[in-house]
Amino acid sequence: MTNRKRILILLLFLLFGQGMMANSHSKRVLLINSYSPDFPTYNNIHKAINEASGDLSIDIEFLYGKEHSNRAYFKKLQQLFAEKISLRPPYDVLVTVDNIALQFVLGMRDSLFRDIPIVFCGVEDRELLQQARLAEGVSGITEFCAFGETIGLAARLNPDLNEIVALTDNTITGVANFQLFNAYCTQFSEIACSNIDFGRTTYNDALKQLSKVTGDKALLLISAYRDSTSAYTSFQKALSDILRVSQVPVYHLYEHGIGQGIVGGKPISHYHMLKKVFDKIKASSTEWLMTDTSIVNMEPVEFIVDFAAVNHFNLSEKAIPDSAIILNKPTSFFKIEKSVLYLALVLVGFLLLFVVYLSITVRNRRRMNYELMLAKEKAEESNRLKTAFIANMSHEIRTPMNSIVGFSSLLRSTDLNYETRGQYCQIIEDNSNHLLALISDIIDISKIESGDFSFRLSKIEVLPILKSQVLEYQQKIVRLTKPIELKLNSEIGKDFYIVSDKVRFKQLLSNLLGNALKYTTEGEIELGCKLKNSELLIYVKDTGIGISADFLPKIFERFMREEDAKKVYDGTGLGLAIAKSIVQKWNGKIWVESEKGKGSTFYFTCPLQ
Ligand code: ADP
C-alpha cells in the first residue's frame, strides 16, 4: 500500500469515524487534538473530556501531527475537514490541544470558523502565540514546560550533576522547547547544557551518541519523534530505545513516560490544562468567549518521580521533594494489604484473647487440682490421724478398763483378806481416775478438732491463780511423798490481770505442772511469771528426766510420748497438744527447752491487751 493510499484511508477515517452526537441542551464543543489517540498525552486528555462531558457535548478530531509533518498532508486534511464540518450542526466553541491543532485551526479560521470562539491549550510556539494574540475570539493556556524545576530536580537527586544533555528534534514542539531549554540553562552556572539533535542525524546515530553520555550527566527528553530523514518514531518506541541505551538518568517535561524508567520531572499535565479550559467554557457564554483574548500561563502542578529509577541510578532518595508524587515505590505490606492487616490484627486479637482465656482456664484448673490435691492429702492425713487416734484410744482405754474389769471380778472372791481387797480397790480407783482423765482429754481434743473448743474471755488476776495452782500441786507432792520442792517465782503484782479464759488458763498450768511433777523424781519445780516484751511469760521448770533432742520437735503433737517415759509413766499423750491449742487461742506461743537427764522448762506467753 502506497503512502498516499494510507493517508487517504486515514483521512476518510477522520471524516466519518470520529465525532459524537451533539447534545442539544449543552454547548457543542469541537476538540481538535494535534496528535493521535495513541499518543501518550491522550490518556490525560480523555480523562478531562470524560469529566466535562456531562455538561458539554464534545466531539473530538485527531490530526496525527507527530506521524505527518508535510504541508501537503495538512492541506488535504483541511479540505476534508471543511467538508466534514459543514455536514454537522454548528459548534459553539473550538478547543485545540497543542501547537499543531491551533496552527491548523487558525489556518482555516476565515474560511470555516469565523464566528466560533477558539480556546487553546498546550501551545508554547512563540510565533503561533503571536498569531493567536492578534486573532479575535482566541484565548487559551500556554504550555509552560518547567525546565528550571526539572533541571533543578536532576541536580537535587545528584548533587554532582555537571551536564544536562537535551534530546531534541525539529518538530515545532522540539524546536520551541529547545530554545526555552537554552534560556533556562543559564540559571545553572555549575551545570553545562548541550543537546543531541535527532533532526540533524539518523535515529540510530542519535541513539549511539546518547549511549556515550556517561558520568554525572543526565538526559532531558524534549522531543525525539523525527530524525534527519523525516522518519517518525513513536514516543513509546523512542522512549524504550533511549532508556535501553542510556547510561545516565533521563528526565522529562511531560507526564507521559514517567513511571516507565524516566526518573521524573515537573511535567506538564494535559489533564489540568484541559480541565481549566472546560471550566471556562462551562462558565462563559459563547458571545463572551468571542470577545475573550486572554492568554494565560499554567505552571505544572507537581513533581513526579519514579522511585525505582532513582534507585537504579543510585540517586539520592532523600532528595525527592516531599510534595512529589512517587511512582513505583515498593509499598510496604501494611499499606498494600490493609484489609488483610486488619483481618490479621483481629485474628491475632482473638488468638490473644483465646490464649488469655486458655491460660486463665489452665491456671484455674491447676489451682483447683492443687487445692484438690491439698484437700485429698488433708483428708488422707485426717483419715490417718483418725485411724491412729482410734487405735490409740482403743489401746489407752482398754488398758485401764481391763484393770477395772479384772480387779472388780477378783473382788468377788470371798477368801480375800482385808489388805488385798483394799489394794484391789485402790487399783480400780486409780484406773478409773486415769480413765476419767483420758476421757476428759479426749473430749477436749475432739472439741478442738471440731472447732467447738469453748473459750470465754474475762478479766483474770494472774497471781492468785498461780498461787492456788502451786498450793494444789504442793499437796499432791506431799501425797506422793516425792522429795520435790515446788516454788513460785513471780515478778508480777497482786492486781496484775490479763484478759483470758480462766478455766483454760488453769487447765494449761495444770497440764504443765502435772507433767513436771510426773516426770520429776526429786529436786525442784519452779512456776515462774514475768513481763517480757509487753507479754506475760509463764514457765514451769523442773529437774526431771528431761527430753531428748530428737523428740523435742514432736512434743506438742497428739499421742506423742517419748519411749522411756511411756514405759514408766502413766499418760495420754494429749496434755501438751491441748496446751498448745489453748495458747494458740489467745495468739500466744508455747515452747520447751530441755536436756535429757537434767530437766525441762516449758514456756508460754499471754499477750497483754
Ligand atoms: P503425757 O500424758 O504422756 O504426759 P503429754 O502430752 O503431756 O502427755 O506429754 C507428751 C510427752 O512429753 C510425754 O509423754 C513425755 O514423754 C514428754 N514430757 C512432757 N512433759 C515432760 C517433762 N516435764 N519432762 C519430761 N518429759 C516430758
Residues whose N, C-alpha, C, O or C-beta is under 5 A from the ligand:
A	BS01	ADP	N515 A516 Y519 G544 I545 G546 I547 I555 M560 R561 E562 A565 D570 G571 T572 G573 L574 G575 L576 A577 S600
